[in-house]
Amino acid sequence: MKFAIAIFSAAHEPSSRRALLFAQAVLAGGHEIVRLFFYQEGVHIASGNIVTPQDEQDLPRQWREFVTLNQLDGVVCIAAALRRGVLNEEEAQRYQRPAANVSAPWELSGLGQLHDAVQAADRLICFGGP
C-alpha cells in the first residue's frame, strides 16, 4: 500500500511523535511512503534552529535521520514555512533575511505537492492540526 503522510503539528507535540512512529511502521510493514508533507506548525520540524532539552526526544533530528536514511520525499509547505520564518538559503536571499534554517533533506515547495502525493497514494494519513 502507498501512503501520503501529512504532519500539521509542531515538533514538540505528541502527534509529531505518533506520525514518526506510524511512518516507521509503514516502512517496516513493507509499504511505501509516497511523500511526507509538513504543513502549518509542522514546518518547524525542518528548522535547524530547534534546540531540544536534554531530557526530551529530539524529534526534528529523528525526522531528519528517518527521511535521510530511507531516502524519502520530505516536503515542507513553502507558504506556511515563510510565514513562520522557516527558510532555506534561496528564500533567505530572496527575502533578504540574515540566515537560513532549513537544509537537506527538506524541500520547500507548494501545496500542490500534497495534492500530487494524494493522487499517487492509496491513503492519506494526517497528524495534528485543528
Backbone bond lengths (Angstrom), bond angles and torsions (degrees), N, CA, C in turn:
res aa  C-N    CA-C-N  psi(-1)  N-CA   C-N-CA  omega(-1)  CA-C   N-CA-C  phi
1 M - - - 1.441 - - 1.531 108.73 -
2 K 1.310 115.71 145.40 1.467 121.71 179.15 1.525 109.68 -105.62
3 F 1.345 114.74 131.19 1.457 120.84 -177.90 1.523 111.01 -117.75
4 A 1.313 116.29 140.13 1.467 123.48 164.12 1.525 104.20 -108.95
5 I 1.322 116.11 133.18 1.461 120.16 -177.06 1.516 108.78 -122.42
6 A 1.330 116.43 126.35 1.464 122.44 178.30 1.526 108.68 -112.24
7 I 1.330 115.10 130.61 1.456 121.50 -179.02 1.525 108.21 -115.59
8 F 1.325 117.02 118.01 1.460 123.03 -176.59 1.524 112.87 -104.93
9 S 1.317 117.81 -9.63 1.466 120.90 -172.15 1.523 112.25 -101.77
10 A 1.324 114.76 153.91 1.463 121.83 179.46 1.518 110.40 -65.23
11 A 1.321 115.17 161.29 1.462 121.88 -175.34 1.523 113.10 -58.03
12 H 1.306 118.51 -33.27 1.460 121.03 -176.32 1.529 113.60 -86.07
13 E 1.310 118.18 -2.76 1.465 121.95 -178.67 1.526 110.92 -81.45
14 P 1.330 117.71 144.57 1.473 120.62 179.00 1.527 113.52 -56.18
15 S 1.319 118.28 -33.07 1.466 119.55 -178.33 1.528 111.91 -67.95
16 S 1.329 118.17 -24.12 1.461 120.64 174.99 1.528 109.58 -67.38
17 R 1.308 116.97 -42.14 1.466 121.66 177.20 1.523 110.50 -65.22
18 R 1.336 116.99 -42.49 1.467 120.44 177.91 1.523 110.73 -61.82
19 A 1.322 116.70 -39.12 1.469 120.57 178.79 1.525 110.74 -62.83
20 L 1.323 116.55 -43.05 1.464 120.49 178.90 1.526 110.65 -63.77
21 L 1.311 117.42 -45.47 1.464 121.00 178.49 1.529 111.21 -61.63
22 F 1.328 116.00 -40.29 1.467 119.92 177.78 1.524 110.20 -63.80
23 A 1.327 117.74 -46.10 1.459 121.57 -179.72 1.530 110.89 -60.82
24 Q 1.317 117.10 -41.07 1.465 120.88 177.51 1.529 110.41 -63.05
25 A 1.322 116.92 -41.66 1.466 121.48 179.59 1.529 111.50 -66.24
26 V 1.326 116.53 -36.95 1.467 120.48 177.68 1.524 109.95 -57.52
27 L 1.323 116.02 -50.46 1.464 119.43 -179.18 1.526 111.83 -67.94
28 A 1.320 117.23 -39.80 1.460 121.08 179.12 1.531 110.96 -63.08
29 G 1.317 116.39 -29.04 1.461 121.61 179.05 1.514 113.58 -83.30
30 G 1.336 116.61 2.72 1.461 119.93 178.03 1.517 114.64 84.43
31 H 1.313 116.36 12.01 1.460 120.34 178.91 1.528 109.90 -92.40
32 E 1.307 116.48 179.59 1.468 122.08 -176.08 1.532 110.37 -120.48
33 I 1.320 115.29 142.81 1.466 120.88 171.65 1.521 106.82 -105.61
34 V 1.325 115.77 113.67 1.458 121.80 179.79 1.522 110.01 -68.45
35 R 1.333 115.51 -44.79 1.471 120.05 -178.94 1.519 109.31 -165.58
36 L 1.325 114.61 145.19 1.461 122.76 168.25 1.517 105.86 -102.35
37 F 1.317 116.91 126.94 1.460 120.41 -178.34 1.521 108.69 -122.18
38 F 1.320 115.96 120.35 1.461 122.81 -178.02 1.524 108.51 -102.12
39 Y 1.329 115.82 122.44 1.459 121.89 -171.88 1.528 109.66 -136.06
40 Q 1.308 117.36 162.72 1.460 124.12 -177.96 1.529 109.31 50.17
41 E 1.339 118.59 -127.79 1.465 120.71 -177.90 1.531 112.52 -69.49
42 G 1.311 116.89 -15.51 1.457 121.50 178.70 1.518 113.81 -63.84
43 V 1.341 117.01 -19.18 1.468 119.09 179.82 1.525 111.77 -64.59
44 H 1.320 117.44 -22.49 1.465 120.25 -179.77 1.532 112.30 -64.91
45 I 1.316 117.37 -21.44 1.462 120.96 178.22 1.527 110.23 -59.14
46 A 1.325 117.26 -30.12 1.466 121.41 -177.98 1.528 113.37 -83.70
47 S 1.312 118.02 -7.53 1.457 121.09 -177.66 1.520 111.03 -72.95
48 G 1.310 115.84 129.37 1.456 121.46 176.28 1.512 112.59 -80.16
49 N 1.325 118.22 -0.87 1.462 121.77 -177.11 1.522 114.34 -99.00
50 I 1.320 117.69 2.75 1.461 119.75 179.19 1.525 108.83 -76.86
51 V 1.312 115.73 129.39 1.462 121.82 175.88 1.530 106.80 -112.87
52 T 1.307 115.19 117.28 1.461 121.04 -178.21 1.522 109.46 -92.59
53 P 1.322 118.35 131.73 1.469 120.37 176.43 1.528 110.74 -55.88
54 Q 1.319 116.01 149.22 1.463 121.56 -175.17 1.522 113.59 -60.51
55 D 1.323 117.52 -27.26 1.459 120.11 -177.28 1.534 112.86 -92.56
56 E 1.349 117.20 11.41 1.464 121.59 178.75 1.526 109.84 -122.28
57 Q 1.321 115.60 159.01 1.457 119.94 176.51 1.518 109.70 -73.33
58 D 1.311 116.73 136.35 1.459 122.58 179.39 1.531 108.83 -86.94
59 L 1.329 116.02 81.35 1.458 120.61 -176.01 1.523 113.50 -64.61
60 P 1.333 120.77 -38.86 1.464 117.78 176.26 1.537 112.06 -58.42
61 R 1.329 117.15 -40.87 1.466 120.41 177.57 1.526 110.27 -65.57
62 Q 1.334 116.66 -43.39 1.465 120.43 179.97 1.522 111.55 -62.34
63 W 1.335 117.09 -41.68 1.457 120.54 176.85 1.534 110.46 -62.69
64 R 1.337 116.34 -46.78 1.468 120.86 -179.33 1.534 110.44 -58.43
65 E 1.322 117.04 -45.86 1.457 120.97 179.88 1.530 111.44 -65.18
66 F 1.324 116.93 -40.79 1.464 121.19 179.43 1.528 110.93 -62.89
67 V 1.312 116.49 -46.78 1.474 120.43 -179.66 1.523 110.26 -63.87
68 T 1.328 116.88 -44.11 1.461 121.08 -178.82 1.526 111.51 -66.13
69 L 1.324 117.23 -50.59 1.454 122.20 -177.50 1.525 112.27 -58.11
70 N 1.325 115.79 -39.70 1.461 120.52 -176.26 1.526 113.28 -96.85
71 Q 1.330 116.38 5.08 1.466 122.80 178.62 1.532 111.03 49.64
72 L 1.338 114.83 51.53 1.458 121.33 -179.04 1.518 111.50 -92.12
73 D 1.291 114.74 162.29 1.455 122.38 177.08 1.527 107.81 -89.86
74 G 1.340 116.96 101.46 1.457 122.56 -179.58 1.518 109.68 -103.11
75 V 1.323 116.44 99.30 1.464 122.41 -175.24 1.523 110.01 -102.99
76 V 1.318 115.55 132.29 1.456 123.53 178.79 1.528 106.93 -111.31
77 C 1.322 116.70 124.95 1.470 120.57 -179.11 1.522 109.78 -59.83
78 I 1.316 116.58 120.60 1.454 120.96 -174.71 1.525 111.93 -66.56
79 A 1.316 118.28 -39.72 1.470 119.92 -179.02 1.529 110.61 -64.98
80 A 1.326 116.98 -45.68 1.464 120.56 178.83 1.524 110.71 -66.32
81 A 1.330 116.92 -35.97 1.469 120.96 -179.42 1.525 110.90 -67.87
82 L 1.313 117.38 -47.27 1.467 120.33 -179.63 1.528 110.73 -60.00
83 R 1.309 116.05 -41.68 1.466 121.15 -179.27 1.530 111.61 -61.81
84 R 1.332 116.29 -26.08 1.465 121.31 -176.05 1.524 112.89 -107.85
85 G 1.339 117.24 9.13 1.457 120.75 177.39 1.514 114.29 74.13
86 V 1.308 116.50 24.81 1.463 121.97 177.39 1.531 106.22 -100.45
87 L 1.334 116.34 103.03 1.467 121.87 -170.01 1.520 112.46 -126.58
88 N 1.326 116.11 140.64 1.456 119.27 168.53 1.530 107.84 -88.59
89 E 1.309 117.21 179.12 1.461 121.27 -175.99 1.532 112.09 -59.82
90 E 1.318 116.57 -43.24 1.463 120.99 -179.00 1.530 112.17 -61.51
91 E 1.331 116.61 -45.41 1.466 120.01 -178.86 1.527 111.40 -71.66
92 A 1.316 117.77 -34.50 1.470 120.60 176.56 1.528 110.07 -61.66
93 Q 1.315 116.87 -41.15 1.469 120.40 177.69 1.519 111.13 -69.16
94 R 1.324 116.58 -44.11 1.466 121.33 -178.23 1.531 111.48 -58.30
95 Y 1.325 116.17 -42.32 1.462 120.43 -177.19 1.527 112.82 -99.63
96 Q 1.313 115.57 12.86 1.465 123.01 176.03 1.526 111.82 51.84
97 R 1.329 114.67 51.62 1.456 120.95 176.24 1.525 108.52 -101.00
98 P 1.324 118.23 152.36 1.466 121.03 -172.21 1.527 115.59 -71.04
99 A 1.320 118.24 -19.27 1.460 118.14 -175.84 1.523 111.55 -156.80
100 A 1.327 113.94 155.27 1.464 121.61 172.88 1.526 107.71 -104.47
101 N 1.315 116.48 149.83 1.458 119.60 178.52 1.526 112.58 -131.18
102 V 1.333 116.92 15.11 1.459 121.95 178.39 1.528 108.30 -127.52
103 S 1.314 115.76 132.39 1.458 120.54 175.50 1.527 108.35 -143.38
104 A 1.320 116.42 -177.61 1.469 121.31 -179.69 1.525 109.38 -51.90
105 P 1.292 118.30 142.38 1.457 128.08 15.65 1.520 114.54 -93.69
106 W 1.326 117.56 8.16 1.459 121.67 -174.25 1.512 111.82 -79.50
107 E 1.324 115.38 144.90 1.459 122.68 177.34 1.522 108.16 -125.26
108 L 1.336 116.49 124.94 1.462 120.14 173.64 1.522 107.51 -82.75
109 S 1.314 115.86 129.11 1.458 119.91 179.85 1.523 109.06 -158.17
110 G 1.310 115.97 175.69 1.454 121.16 -174.28 1.518 114.81 -85.14
111 L 1.312 114.25 171.14 1.462 122.74 -179.30 1.530 111.58 -62.03
112 G 1.322 116.68 -21.05 1.460 120.51 176.61 1.517 112.43 -58.93
113 Q 1.342 116.37 -26.76 1.469 120.18 177.78 1.526 111.18 -65.33
114 L 1.334 116.66 -33.86 1.466 119.75 176.11 1.525 109.50 -68.52
115 H 1.311 116.91 -42.55 1.461 121.24 178.31 1.529 110.59 -59.64
116 D 1.320 117.03 -46.12 1.466 120.81 178.77 1.527 111.24 -61.35
117 A 1.335 116.26 -40.98 1.460 120.10 179.88 1.528 110.94 -63.95
118 V 1.322 116.18 -40.79 1.466 120.50 179.64 1.531 110.08 -63.26
119 Q 1.326 116.35 -38.27 1.468 120.38 179.44 1.527 111.88 -66.72
120 A 1.340 116.81 -33.59 1.463 121.52 -177.60 1.523 113.29 -86.68
121 A 1.327 117.21 -16.67 1.468 121.37 -174.42 1.524 111.61 -97.02
122 D 1.331 113.94 160.01 1.466 120.13 172.56 1.520 110.85 -84.42
123 R 1.349 115.88 -29.50 1.463 121.51 -177.89 1.525 110.49 -141.77
124 L 1.321 115.90 142.07 1.464 122.82 169.61 1.524 106.58 -108.68
125 I 1.317 116.00 123.78 1.463 121.27 178.72 1.526 106.88 -116.82
126 C 1.340 116.84 127.60 1.469 121.94 -177.57 1.522 110.05 -114.33
127 F 1.330 115.31 142.80 1.459 122.32 178.29 1.517 109.35 -126.90
128 G 1.342 115.99 131.31 1.454 121.42 177.64 1.518 112.03 83.73
129 G 1.311 114.24 -166.84 1.457 119.53 179.19 1.521 112.71 93.65
130 P 1.304 114.43 176.52 1.470 119.63 -178.03 1.509 113.14 -69.88
